[in-house]
Amino acid sequence: MATRDSVSAARVEPAPVRIRRAGIAVMAAALWFGSGSIVEAQKAIRIGASVSQTGTFASLGQNQLRGYRLCVKYTNERGGVLGRPLELIQDDDQSEPANAASIYERLITQEHVDLVLGPYGSPNVEAVASVIEKHRIPTMSPSGGTTSIFKKGRKFIFQVISPAEVYLEGLIDMAARRGLRTLAVLYEDTLLTRAIAQGTLALAKKRGLEAAVVEAYPRGTTDFSALLGKVRAASPEVLAAATYFDDALAITRQARDLNVNPKMYALTVGAALPRFYEMLGRAAEFVYVPSQWEPELVELRAGGLIPIARQYPGAKEFVEAHRREYPGADLSYQTTAGYAACQVLVEAVKRAGSLDRDKIRNAILKLDFHTVFGAFKVDPDGLQIAHKMVVFQWQDGKKVIVWPDELSPVKPRFPTPPWSQR
């Protein structure tokens, strides 16, 4: 059963709790992000979404859901859309693609939602995309990073984040400029991480790095000793692992235990969470992590390194609002991408002037727009072509942006020292 989200109470509930709330969207009692008017009680525009709150993607899925909720809350406090409030109707797909597909089918055909926002994770996005296409309902995807999703002739799903193939572009660039020539790539053999690995290998080849080890592992793998043994035997200068959260933790712990110590070591996705460092401590030091967005970008404004107000309009206010609304909760790029996906959809509805799905689709295709997450623009296939990534390194327990150079307040700590010296 879907949950009607009372956004003013914005907290991500434990997944087993599924409460159908009566009434329509939240009528905010206080204004947020500055001045604005309170939405009058009237028929809500209903937005459906399934986001993983349990299972493999739970931590990151909950972050994405917080972004959706914050955007709905903010939009309602500013007057809604087309003079109507928004109502978020959510469900938990438990990180299972088949569940996600059936939930969207129900949201569209039985709940009769007006709009939808995408699920978390490329496997779920791929499963949902066919449902979206069948019903011709324009959908923003804040976490579908796999290019193949958008290269199948689909017309109604649109990418918010940078494609998977460029996730480790910064790592390869930094390695090549430092004269490194050998690379090992490990990856979970699922849609997004497979694409990250393939893109990384292509980038490495262009920059003159040779792949000494390329190994895939099944989802749910916990013992990486055999794979890391191959890496240790090959002794590459760079190790790049396309991971989620649990495997990022396990690979790092086991690399330490096996004394696998390349000059540069990078992980993806889950390694960006504060919990990664909390659980590993000094073992997380020197790890490079690509990211679609980081709160630290806002802090760079004081140094005048980037025009935050232009490239990430509203980002400072967004960070402050998240801290007020969810004290102590992770604020990751998944949160901000979720918020931006909703921002783009709201903007497209405004420009379309109606809920006509073809008009909204056409408005999305014409957008050249900046959100709290950064630039948004898609090609005719719905593939993101404007957003830029960053790479940070864990330094003294903090995320420090080290790539690209123009956004980097300090240089990377290179090379990685022995485990005993961290």
C-alpha positions as CSV (number, residue, x, y, z in Angstrom):
1,M,0.0,0.0,0.0
2,A,1.3,3.4,-0.9
3,T,1.9,6.0,1.7
4,R,0.5,9.5,1.3
5,D,3.3,11.7,2.5
6,S,2.5,14.5,4.9
7,V,5.6,16.4,4.0
8,S,5.6,18.9,6.8
9,A,6.4,16.0,9.2
10,A,9.2,15.0,6.8
11,R,10.9,12.0,8.3
12,V,11.8,8.8,6.5
13,E,9.8,6.1,8.3
14,P,11.0,2.5,8.8
15,A,10.0,0.5,5.8
16,P,7.6,-1.9,7.5
17,V,5.4,1.1,8.5
18,R,3.0,1.7,5.7
19,I,0.4,4.3,6.9
20,R,-2.3,5.5,4.5
21,R,-2.9,9.1,5.6
22,A,-6.1,10.9,4.8
23,G,-6.2,14.3,3.3
24,I,-4.2,16.1,0.7
25,A,-0.8,17.7,0.7
26,V,0.7,19.5,3.6
27,M,-0.6,23.0,4.3
28,A,2.6,24.6,5.6
29,A,2.4,26.8,8.6
30,A,5.7,28.5,8.1
31,L,7.6,29.7,5.1
32,W,10.8,28.1,3.9
33,F,13.6,29.5,1.7
34,G,12.4,33.0,2.2
35,S,9.1,34.6,1.3
36,G,6.2,32.8,-0.3
37,S,2.5,32.1,0.1
38,I,0.8,29.2,1.7
39,V,-1.1,26.9,-0.7
40,E,-4.9,27.1,-0.3
41,A,-6.8,23.9,0.2
42,Q,-7.7,22.5,-3.2
43,K,-7.3,19.4,-5.2
44,A,-3.7,18.3,-5.1
45,I,-1.4,17.3,-7.9
46,R,-0.5,13.7,-6.9
47,I,3.1,12.5,-7.5
48,G,3.8,8.8,-7.2
49,A,7.2,7.3,-6.4
50,S,8.7,4.1,-5.1
51,V,12.0,4.5,-3.4
52,S,14.0,1.7,-1.7
53,Q,13.7,2.0,2.1
54,T,14.8,-1.5,2.8
55,G,17.2,-3.9,1.0
56,T,20.5,-3.3,-0.7
57,F,19.7,0.3,-1.6
58,A,18.0,1.3,1.6
59,S,20.5,4.0,2.9
60,L,20.8,5.8,-0.4
61,G,17.1,5.3,-1.3
62,Q,16.1,7.0,1.9
63,N,18.3,9.9,1.1
64,Q,16.7,10.3,-2.3
65,L,13.3,10.2,-0.7
66,R,14.2,13.0,1.6
67,G,15.1,15.1,-1.4
68,Y,11.6,14.4,-2.9
69,R,9.9,15.4,0.4
70,L,11.9,18.6,0.8
71,C,11.1,19.7,-2.8
72,V,7.4,19.0,-2.3
73,K,7.4,20.9,1.0
74,Y,9.3,23.8,-0.5
75,T,7.0,23.9,-3.6
76,N,3.9,24.0,-1.5
77,E,5.2,26.7,0.7
78,R,5.8,28.8,-2.4
79,G,2.3,28.4,-3.8
80,G,2.3,25.0,-5.4
81,V,2.1,24.4,-9.1
82,L,-0.6,25.7,-11.4
83,G,-2.2,27.0,-8.2
84,R,-2.5,23.6,-6.7
85,P,-0.5,21.9,-3.9
86,L,1.6,18.8,-4.4
87,E,1.0,15.4,-2.7
88,L,3.7,12.7,-2.6
89,I,2.4,9.2,-2.6
90,Q,5.3,6.8,-1.9
91,D,6.0,3.1,-1.5
92,D,9.0,0.9,-0.7
93,D,10.2,-1.5,-3.5
94,Q,12.6,-3.2,-1.1
95,S,15.4,-2.7,-3.6
96,E,13.8,-5.3,-5.9
97,P,13.3,-4.3,-9.6
98,A,10.2,-6.5,-10.0
99,N,8.6,-4.8,-7.0
100,A,9.4,-1.4,-8.4
101,A,7.8,-2.2,-11.7
102,S,4.6,-3.5,-10.1
103,I,4.4,-0.5,-7.8
104,Y,4.6,2.0,-10.6
105,E,2.0,0.1,-12.6
106,R,-0.3,0.3,-9.6
107,L,0.4,4.0,-8.9
108,I,-0.5,4.9,-12.5
109,T,-3.5,2.6,-13.1
110,Q,-5.0,2.2,-9.7
111,E,-3.9,5.2,-7.7
112,H,-4.3,7.4,-10.8
113,V,-1.4,9.7,-9.9
114,D,-0.9,12.8,-12.1
115,L,2.9,12.5,-12.2
116,V,5.7,10.2,-11.0
117,L,9.3,10.5,-9.9
118,G,11.8,7.6,-10.5
119,P,12.9,4.9,-8.1
120,Y,16.4,4.6,-6.6
121,G,19.1,2.6,-8.5
122,S,19.7,1.7,-12.1
123,P,18.3,-1.8,-11.8
124,N,15.0,-0.4,-10.5
125,V,15.0,2.4,-13.0
126,E,15.5,-0.1,-15.9
127,A,12.6,-2.2,-14.6
128,V,10.3,0.9,-14.2
129,A,11.3,2.5,-17.5
130,S,9.1,0.0,-19.5
131,V,6.1,0.8,-17.4
132,I,6.7,4.5,-17.8
133,E,7.0,4.2,-21.5
134,K,3.8,2.1,-21.8
135,H,1.8,4.8,-20.0
136,R,3.6,7.7,-21.6
137,I,4.2,9.6,-18.3
138,P,7.3,11.8,-18.2
139,T,9.6,10.7,-15.4
140,M,12.7,12.3,-13.9
141,S,15.3,9.7,-12.9
142,P,17.7,11.1,-10.2
143,S,19.7,7.9,-9.8
144,G,19.6,6.1,-13.2
145,G,23.2,6.5,-14.2
146,T,23.4,3.8,-16.8
147,T,23.4,5.1,-20.3
148,S,21.8,2.0,-21.8
149,I,18.5,2.8,-20.0
150,F,18.2,5.9,-22.2
151,K,19.4,4.4,-25.5
152,K,16.5,2.1,-26.2
153,G,14.2,4.5,-28.0
154,R,12.3,5.5,-24.8
155,K,10.7,8.9,-24.9
156,F,9.5,9.5,-21.3
157,I,12.4,8.9,-18.9
158,F,15.0,11.6,-18.3
159,Q,18.4,11.4,-16.5
160,V,19.3,13.9,-13.8
161,I,22.8,12.7,-12.9
162,S,25.9,12.3,-15.0
163,P,26.1,9.0,-16.8
164,A,27.9,6.0,-15.2
165,E,30.6,5.9,-17.8
166,V,32.2,9.2,-16.5
167,Y,32.0,8.4,-12.8
168,L,35.8,7.8,-12.5
169,E,36.9,10.3,-15.1
170,G,38.5,12.4,-12.4
171,L,40.5,9.4,-11.0
172,I,41.8,8.5,-14.4
173,D,42.8,12.1,-15.2
174,M,44.6,12.5,-11.9
175,A,46.4,9.2,-12.3
176,A,47.5,9.9,-15.9
177,R,48.8,13.3,-15.0
178,R,50.9,11.7,-12.3
179,G,52.4,9.3,-14.7
180,L,50.7,6.1,-13.4
181,R,50.2,3.4,-16.0
182,T,48.6,0.3,-14.5
183,L,45.0,-0.2,-13.3
184,A,42.9,-2.8,-11.6
185,V,39.1,-2.6,-11.9
186,L,36.7,-4.5,-9.6
187,Y,32.9,-4.2,-10.0
188,E,29.6,-5.6,-8.9
189,D,28.1,-7.3,-11.8
190,T,24.9,-5.2,-12.0
191,L,23.7,-2.5,-14.4
192,L,25.2,0.7,-13.0
193,T,28.5,-0.7,-11.7
194,R,29.1,-2.7,-14.8
195,A,28.7,0.5,-16.9
196,I,31.0,2.4,-14.5
197,A,33.7,-0.3,-15.0
198,Q,33.3,-0.3,-18.8
199,G,33.5,3.5,-18.9
200,T,36.5,3.6,-16.6
201,L,38.4,1.1,-18.8
202,A,37.6,3.1,-21.9
203,L,38.8,6.3,-20.3
204,A,41.9,4.6,-19.0
205,K,42.8,3.3,-22.5
206,K,42.5,6.8,-23.9
207,R,44.9,8.1,-21.3
208,G,47.5,5.3,-21.6
209,L,46.7,3.2,-18.6
210,E,46.8,-0.6,-19.0
211,A,44.2,-2.8,-17.2
212,A,46.2,-5.3,-15.2
213,V,43.1,-6.9,-13.5
214,V,39.4,-6.6,-14.4
215,E,37.1,-8.7,-12.2
216,A,33.4,-8.8,-11.7
217,Y,31.6,-10.2,-8.6
218,P,27.9,-11.0,-7.9
219,R,25.6,-8.8,-6.0
220,G,25.8,-9.7,-2.3
221,T,29.4,-10.9,-2.3
222,T,31.1,-10.5,1.1
223,D,34.4,-12.3,0.6
224,F,36.7,-10.5,-1.7
225,S,39.9,-12.2,-0.7
226,A,40.3,-14.1,-4.0
227,L,39.8,-11.0,-6.1
228,L,42.1,-8.9,-3.9
229,G,44.7,-11.7,-4.1
230,K,44.7,-11.2,-7.9
231,V,45.1,-7.5,-7.4
232,R,48.0,-7.9,-5.0
233,A,49.8,-10.3,-7.4
234,A,49.4,-7.8,-10.3
235,S,50.5,-4.9,-8.1
236,P,48.7,-2.1,-10.1
237,E,49.3,1.5,-9.3
238,V,45.6,2.3,-9.3
239,L,42.7,0.3,-7.9
240,A,39.2,1.4,-8.9
241,A,36.1,-0.5,-7.5
242,A,32.6,0.2,-8.8
243,T,30.7,-0.4,-5.6
244,Y,27.6,0.3,-3.5
245,F,27.9,0.6,0.3
246,D,28.3,-2.9,1.8
247,D,30.8,-4.0,-0.8
248,A,32.8,-0.7,-0.5
249,L,33.2,-1.4,3.2
250,A,34.1,-5.1,2.7
251,I,36.7,-4.4,0.0
252,T,38.4,-1.7,2.0
253,R,38.6,-3.8,5.1
254,Q,39.9,-6.9,3.3
255,A,42.4,-4.8,1.2
256,R,43.8,-3.6,4.5
257,D,43.9,-7.1,5.9
258,L,45.7,-8.4,2.8
259,N,47.9,-5.4,2.5
260,V,46.7,-4.4,-0.9
261,N,48.0,-0.9,-1.2
262,P,48.0,0.9,-4.6
263,K,49.2,4.4,-5.1
264,M,45.6,5.5,-5.7
265,Y,42.4,3.7,-4.5
266,A,38.9,4.7,-5.5
267,L,35.4,3.5,-4.7
268,T,32.0,4.7,-5.9
269,V,28.5,5.5,-4.6
270,G,28.4,4.2,-1.0
271,A,31.8,5.4,-0.1
272,A,30.5,8.9,-0.2
273,L,28.3,8.4,2.9
274,P,29.6,9.7,6.2
275,R,28.8,6.2,7.6
276,F,31.6,4.8,5.4
277,Y,34.2,6.8,7.4
278,E,32.4,6.2,10.7
279,M,32.6,2.5,10.2
280,L,36.2,2.3,8.9
281,G,37.9,5.2,10.7
282,R,41.5,5.7,9.5
283,A,41.1,2.8,7.0
284,A,39.0,5.2,4.9
285,E,41.8,7.8,4.7
286,F,43.2,8.6,1.2
287,V,40.3,6.9,-0.5
288,Y,39.1,8.8,-3.6
289,V,35.3,8.9,-4.3
290,P,33.6,10.4,-7.3
291,S,30.4,12.3,-6.5
292,Q,27.6,14.0,-8.4
293,W,27.4,16.7,-5.7
294,E,28.6,17.4,-2.2
295,P,27.6,19.8,0.6
296,E,31.2,20.9,0.7
297,L,30.6,22.7,-2.6
298,V,28.5,25.3,-0.7
299,E,31.4,25.9,1.7
300,L,33.7,26.8,-1.2
301,R,31.7,29.9,-1.8
302,A,33.6,31.7,1.0
303,G,36.8,31.2,-0.9
304,G,35.4,32.5,-4.1
305,L,36.4,29.4,-6.0
306,I,33.1,28.9,-7.8
307,P,30.0,31.0,-8.4
308,I,27.7,28.9,-6.3
309,A,24.7,31.2,-6.7
310,R,24.9,30.7,-10.5
311,Q,25.9,27.1,-10.8
312,Y,24.0,25.7,-7.8
313,P,21.2,28.3,-7.1
314,G,19.5,27.7,-3.8
315,A,22.1,25.1,-2.7
316,K,23.1,27.0,0.5
317,E,19.5,27.3,1.5
318,F,18.8,23.7,0.6
319,V,21.7,22.5,2.9
320,E,20.4,24.6,5.8
321,A,16.9,23.4,5.3
322,H,18.0,19.8,5.2
323,R,19.9,20.2,8.5
324,R,16.8,21.8,10.1
325,E,14.4,19.2,8.7
326,Y,16.6,16.1,9.2
327,P,19.1,16.8,12.0
328,G,21.8,14.2,12.0
329,A,20.7,12.5,8.7
330,D,23.0,11.9,5.8
331,L,23.1,14.6,3.2
332,S,24.4,13.0,0.0
333,Y,24.2,13.7,-3.6
334,Q,21.3,11.2,-3.8
335,T,19.3,13.6,-1.6
336,T,20.1,16.6,-3.8
337,A,19.5,14.7,-7.0
338,G,16.1,13.7,-5.7
339,Y,15.3,17.3,-4.9
340,A,16.6,18.4,-8.3
341,A,14.5,15.8,-10.1
342,C,11.4,17.2,-8.4
343,Q,12.6,20.8,-9.2
344,V,12.9,20.0,-12.9
345,L,9.5,18.3,-13.0
346,V,7.9,21.3,-11.3
347,E,9.6,23.7,-13.7
348,A,8.5,21.6,-16.7
349,V,4.9,21.6,-15.5
350,K,5.0,25.4,-15.0
351,R,6.3,25.9,-18.5
352,A,3.8,23.4,-20.0
353,G,1.0,25.3,-18.2
354,S,-0.9,22.0,-17.7
355,L,-0.6,18.4,-16.7
356,D,-0.7,17.2,-20.3
357,R,2.0,14.6,-20.5
358,D,3.2,15.3,-24.0
359,K,3.5,19.0,-23.2
360,I,5.5,18.3,-20.0
361,R,7.8,16.0,-22.0
362,N,8.4,18.6,-24.6
363,A,9.1,21.2,-21.9
364,I,11.7,18.9,-20.2
365,L,13.5,18.4,-23.6
366,K,13.8,22.2,-24.0
367,L,15.1,22.9,-20.5
368,D,18.6,24.4,-20.0
369,F,18.2,24.9,-16.3
370,H,20.3,25.1,-13.1
371,T,19.1,23.4,-9.9
372,V,20.5,23.1,-6.4
373,F,22.3,20.0,-7.9
374,G,23.8,21.9,-10.8
375,A,23.1,22.1,-14.5
376,F,20.3,20.2,-16.2
377,K,20.0,19.6,-19.9
378,V,19.2,16.3,-21.8
379,D,19.7,15.1,-25.3
380,P,16.8,13.8,-27.4
381,D,17.2,10.4,-25.7
382,G,16.8,11.9,-22.2
383,L,20.5,11.4,-21.4
384,Q,22.1,14.1,-19.2
385,I,24.6,16.2,-21.0
386,A,25.2,19.3,-18.7
387,H,25.8,18.1,-15.2
388,K,29.4,17.8,-14.0
389,M,30.9,15.5,-11.3
390,V,33.6,16.1,-8.7
391,V,36.0,13.8,-6.9
392,F,36.8,14.1,-3.2
393,Q,39.3,12.3,-1.1
394,W,38.8,11.4,2.6
395,Q,41.4,13.5,4.4
396,D,41.5,13.6,8.2
397,G,37.9,12.4,8.4
398,K,36.6,15.0,6.0
399,K,35.6,15.1,2.4
400,V,38.0,17.3,0.5
401,I,37.3,18.0,-3.2
402,V,40.4,17.3,-5.2
403,W,39.1,17.3,-8.8
404,P,38.6,19.2,-11.0
405,D,41.4,21.5,-10.2
406,E,39.3,24.7,-10.4
407,L,37.0,23.4,-7.6
408,S,39.8,22.0,-5.4
409,P,40.8,23.9,-2.4
410,V,43.8,21.6,-1.7
411,K,45.8,19.0,-3.6
412,P,45.2,15.2,-3.4
413,R,47.3,13.4,-0.8
414,F,49.5,11.2,-3.1
415,P,50.7,8.5,-3.1
416,T,48.7,6.5,-0.6
417,P,51.0,5.5,2.3
418,P,51.2,2.0,3.8
419,W,48.2,0.9,5.9
420,S,50.4,1.0,9.0
421,Q,51.0,4.8,8.5
422,R,47.3,5.9,8.2
